[in-house]
Amino acid sequence: MSRLAQTQLKKQKRKEFNKQFLKKYAFFLAIAGFVIAMMLGVALTVSKAVENHENTVDLIRNHQYVDVDFR
């Protein structure tokens, strides 16, 4: 095998490796982004629920809370 053939083979292997690596890296970034987005969504939902509960408790303490009856 000549030096030129070895160099070309090495370039081809590196190119194939880079292609596979980039696919795996993009997949990892997509999963990581999805997990971070879900964590932010849960955190915002919980913080809004806590804020709503605090407002309700403040209204109860000030005797301004009106209980909603859905009958």
RODREN-911573 format. One line per 8 residues: number of its first residue (from 1); their letters; for each residue x, y negated, z of C-alpha. Coordinates in steps of 0.02 Angstrom, whole numbers. Layout:
% RODREN-911573
NUM = A = X:Y:Z ~ ...
This chain:
% RODREN-911573
1 = MSRLAQTQ = 0:0:0 ~ 75:-165:-53 ~ 90:-317:56 ~ -42:-408:-47 ~ -165:-265:-27 ~ -134:-261:162 ~ -165:-449:173 ~ -326:-436:74
9 = LKKQKRKE = -386:-290:180 ~ -347:-387:339 ~ -443:-539:274 ~ -591:-430:228 ~ -594:-347:400 ~ -582:-516:486 ~ -722:-585:378 ~ -833:-436:420
17 = FNKQFLKK = -790:-451:605 ~ -830:-637:605 ~ -998:-604:520 ~ -1046:-472:650 ~ -982:-581:792 ~ -1082:-731:735 ~ -1241:-626:723 ~ -1218:-564:901
25 = YAFFLAIA = -1172:-739:962 ~ -1326:-817:881 ~ -1435:-681:957 ~ -1359:-713:1129 ~ -1386:-901:1112 ~ -1567:-873:1061 ~ -1599:-761:1211 ~ -1509:-882:1328
33 = GFVIAMML = -1609:-1029:1259 ~ -1772:-935:1280 ~ -1729:-889:1460 ~ -1682:-1069:1501 ~ -1843:-1133:1422 ~ -1946:-1008:1522 ~ -1857:-1057:1684 ~ -1892:-1241:1650
41 = GVALTVSK = -2074:-1202:1611 ~ -2096:-1106:1774 ~ -2007:-1242:1873 ~ -2116:-1379:1799 ~ -2275:-1279:1830 ~ -2228:-1246:2011 ~ -2178:-1427:2042 ~ -2343:-1489:1969
49 = AVENHENT = -2441:-1366:2078 ~ -2347:-1425:2233 ~ -2383:-1607:2187 ~ -2568:-1569:2164 ~ -2575:-1478:2331 ~ -2488:-1623:2420 ~ -2615:-1744:2347 ~ -2758:-1634:2406
57 = VDLIRNHQ = -2684:-1621:2581 ~ -2662:-1811:2589 ~ -2844:-1836:2538 ~ -2901:-1712:2672 ~ -2797:-1802:2804 ~ -2874:-1970:2754 ~ -3050:-1895:2753 ~ -3072:-1940:2570
65 = YVDVDFR = -3074:-1765:2499 ~ -3234:-1713:2413 ~ -3253:-1525:2399 ~ -3305:-1477:2223 ~ -3449:-1355:2218 ~ -3467:-1266:2051 ~ -3631:-1177:2087
